[in-house]
Amino acid sequence: MKNWRLAVLALQIIAMAGCSTQARIAATRNTEIALGNARNQARVDCSGPAECERLWRRTELYVAQRSAAPIRHADDTSIETAVPHTFGTIYVWATRTIDAGGVSTIRIIGMCRGMYRADGSPGWLYQTCAEQIRAVETDFRSFIGAAL
């Protein structure tokens, strides 16, 4: 009789674990979609040297204010910060490209140590990092818009 109860209990635990795993997978998928949308918004186009230079300087200010690490390199095409020593803190980089028509695209990307494991699966700080990155990438356009 006790073995039967243990077997039923074991099956219940397995079923609950399966539901929990499915919920985690769905939550990760939803977070990845939200991050993709934020990344798509984390860009601004400009044309003309004066406008683009002004926006690029605003981008450098944005990166410096939002990144936990200081800027280690900045030129006309990229702004890179150091990688922070601590896990769970965001750092931000930016790039500027020019297409054949003379339109520049400025993009930022937020990154966070501990967000992913070496195999690419969510790390132990995934949710914390994702929230920070989403906020930084989503706010970029409005910050740049303040300069226009």
N, C-alpha and C positions, 0 to 999 in steps of 0.2 A: 504494500500500500504506500509506503514512504517513497519507494522508487518511482511510482507512478506520479506522485505529487512533485517530486524533484524534476521529473521529465516535463511535466506541464509548466512548472516554474521556469525551466530552462528555455522552453519554447516561447514563453511570454517575454523573457528577457531578449531573446534573439529577435522577436517581432518588434519590440520596442527599439532595439538598436537599429534595425532596418529603417524604421520610421524616422528616427533621429538622423541617420545618415542621409536619407532622402531630403529631409528638411535642410540639412547643412548644404547639400549639393544645390538645392533650389536657391537658398540664400546667397551662396557664392555666385551662382549664375546671375542672379538679379544685381548683385553688387558689381560684377564684371560689366554688365550692360550699362549700369549707371556710370561706371568709370569710363567706358567707351564714349558715352554721350558727353561727359565732361571733357574728355580729351579732344573731341571734335569741336567743342566750343572754345577751347584754350588756344585760339589763334585769332589773328587780326591781319587783314590785308591793307596795304597802303601803296600809294604811287607818288612819285615825286620825292626828290632827295630831302627836302626840308621836313615834310610830313613824316617820312619814314625815320629820319634821324630823331625827331622828337619822340615818336612812338618807341623807338629802340631804347632811348634814354629812360623813358617811363618803364619799359620792360626791365631794364637793369635795376631800377629802383624797386620794382615789384619783386624781382628775384631776391634782392638783398633783404627786403622786409619779410618775405615769406619763408625763406630757407633758414634752417637751423645752423647751417654751415656758411662760412664766409665765401665770397666769390674768389675763386683762385685763378680764373682766366676770363677775360672779356675782350672781344674784338668786334669787327663789323658783322660777323656771321654767327658767333656763338657766345653765350654767357654760361660758364660752368662754375658750380660751387664745389667745395670739397665734400667728400662723403663723411657724414657725422660719425663719430665713434660710437654713439649710443644707438641702440635699436629702438624703433618706434618713433623716430623723429624724421620729419620730412625735409628733403632738400630739393631744390628746384633748378632746372636748367632751361635755357632758351636758345632757339635757333632762328636765323633769318635767311631766307632763300629768295632769289629773284628769278622770275620766269622770263621766257623769251620776250614777252610783251612789256617787260619793265615793272611788273607788279611784284612787290615784296610781300612775303608771307612771314609773319612773326608767330612762332609757336612756343609755348612753354610746356614742360613736362615735369610733373611732380614724381618723386621717387621716395622710397622709405625702406630702410634696412629692417629686415625681419618680416616683410610682407609676404614673401614667397620662400619656400624651401628650395634647396638645390635642384630638386626634380621638377620645379615649376608649380607644385601644388601650394595651396594657401598655407602660409606660415602661422606661427602662434600670435603674431601681431597683425594679422590680415585685416580684421575689421577696423581696428584703430587707425592703421595706415590708410586704408581705403577712404575712410571718412575725411581724414586730413587732405589727402590728394584731391578728392572730389571737390572739397571747399576751395582749395587753392586754384584748381583749374577752372572751376565755374566762375569764380570772382574775377578772373583775369580780364575779360572783355569789358566789364563795367569799370574796372580800374583804368584801363587804357582809354575807355570812352570819356573819362573825366579830363583827359588831356586834349581832346578834340575841340 
